[in-house]
Amino acid sequence: MKMFVLHGKFNQVLGYGYECRCYEGYTGSRCENKIQSELGNLMLGWMIVVSFIVLIGMFFFLCRTKK
């Protein structure tokens, strides 16, 4: 029986069934999940924080100019 593996290789193991050997950067039972780098997560967090600060600044600027 051949299993469906997205980003890796399928290996049958005698007596155990099967295992998937994922390519570098992927994980999961069928190698379906891409591993996020720590730098990528950090950049996303900073982008969210900066966007929030810009939105607050725009809100206060627009409220101040209407008076």
GIJO-V90887 format. One record per backbone hydrogen bond with DSSP energy under -0.5 kcal/mol. CO is the residue of the C=O (numbers start at 1). NH is the residue of the N-H. E is the energy in kcal/mol with one decimal. If there is no record, write none. Layout:
CO_NH_E + CO_NH_E
This chain:
1_3_-0.5 + 3_5_-0.6 + 7_23_-2.6 + 9_21_-3.0 + 11_19_-2.6 + 12_14_-0.5 + 13_16_-1.9 + 13_17_-2.1 + 16_18_-0.7 + 17_13_-1.7 + 19_11_-2.8 + 20_22_-0.7 + 21_9_-2.6 + 23_26_-1.8 + 25_35_-2.9 + 27_33_-2.6 + 28_31_-1.0 + 30_6_-2.2 + 30_7_-0.6 + 31_7_-0.5 + 32_34_-0.5 + 33_27_-2.7 + 37_41_-2.0 + 38_42_-2.3 + 39_43_-2.6 + 40_44_-2.1 + 41_45_-2.1 + 42_46_-2.3 + 43_47_-2.4 + 44_48_-1.9 + 45_49_-2.1 + 46_50_-2.7 + 47_51_-2.2 + 48_52_-2.1 + 49_53_-2.2 + 50_54_-2.5 + 51_55_-2.4 + 52_56_-2.2 + 53_57_-2.4 + 54_58_-2.5 + 55_59_-2.3 + 56_60_-2.4 + 57_61_-2.3 + 58_62_-2.7 + 59_63_-2.2 + 60_64_-2.1 + 61_65_-1.8 + 62_66_-0.9 + 64_67_-0.8
